[in-house]
Amino acid sequence: DFSPAGLVMPAMRADGLFESPNGNITPSQMLWNLRAAYNVAALNCPEPNRTEITTSYRAFLKAHARTLAAANRQVDAEFRAKYGAGFVKPREQYMTFVYNGFAFPPTLPAFCNAALAFSRDAKAVKSANLQSYAATALPSIEIVFDDFRRRYVKYQTDLAAWDQQYLALYISRYGPPPGMTV
């Protein structure tokens, strides 16, 4: 995994999961964000999985066009209720955050695997059940990011402990590094 230096993790919630743009959202937003995840996977997952995901995504959009359009209208209404007439800008900012989160490079291989599994499962879902499906499918994708965050926090903790141990050893052998007061 390559992770950018200085990467800051979101806060951990009381349930042990990390804060996410996919947390505490309405059923319509869950469905819309699941569609966004599918879109990111169709565009960013490597071959050969990408072909299957892209084909499934196109079929998903066609089979559920009315349900997805209704979810989009509902999300617009929710943002309009919260932000008023200027709701488009905060909605677009939020969705950019959602898309970028799904496309985060260190998680892309695991995300693509999760998206492939979800794309296969989604084929059997009827439009009438799509929102309830999104309520279970979106968390199954989100866990990819929680797993990465847990590993990264552990890495940061382990690195800090190693740094302390190395510094103590260095000082015991050579004294404090130049410019350091002990």
Secondary structure, DSSP 8 states (H G I E B T S, - for coil): ----TT-----B-TTS-B--TTSS--HHHHHHHHHHHHHHHHHHS-TTHHHHHHHHHHHHHHHTHHHHHHHHHHHHHHHHHHHGGG-HHHHHHHHHHHHHHHT-GGGHHHHHHHHHHHHHHHTT--GGGHHHHHHHHHHHHHHHHHHHHHHHHHHHHHHHHHHHHHHHHHHHHH-S-TT---
